[in-house]
Amino acid sequence: MNVTVDIQNASAEPVPDEDDIRSWICEAVNAVLPDEASAREVSVRLVDDDEMADLNGRYRDKPQPTNVLSFPSELPDELELPLLGDIVICAPVVNREAEQQGKSPAAHWAHMTVHGTLHLLGYDHV
């Protein structure tokens, strides 16, 4: 399946290469929708603590930064647009968590990116 990933980097923190982010998202989408022939689109925004705290407060009533938020597209099916939705990843939180958990930054970034993608595909924590 063809997956288009638009990435906006609004963070001053170190972040993975855009090709890596695209690869992680494509792998997750293709694993969940292996027989899907139509193209899909995902937007990713990499942010710092302040922007993530604002979004988390506005959409989840938790005014502090979190690692990842997902906003699935809620377009009517009859529009037949390929939008899966938006993923927002807080670079400072992900980098801090990787260090605290003794993980490589790349491994934790992959985890958070796939996690956000799975939420777009309808999966929850249960």
Secondary structure by P-SEA (a helix, b strand, c coil): cbbbbbbbbccccccccaaaaaaaaaaaaaaacccccbbbbbbbbbbcaaaaaaaaaaccccccccccccccccccccccccccbbbbbbaaaaaaaaaaacccaaaaaaaaaaaaaaaaaccccc
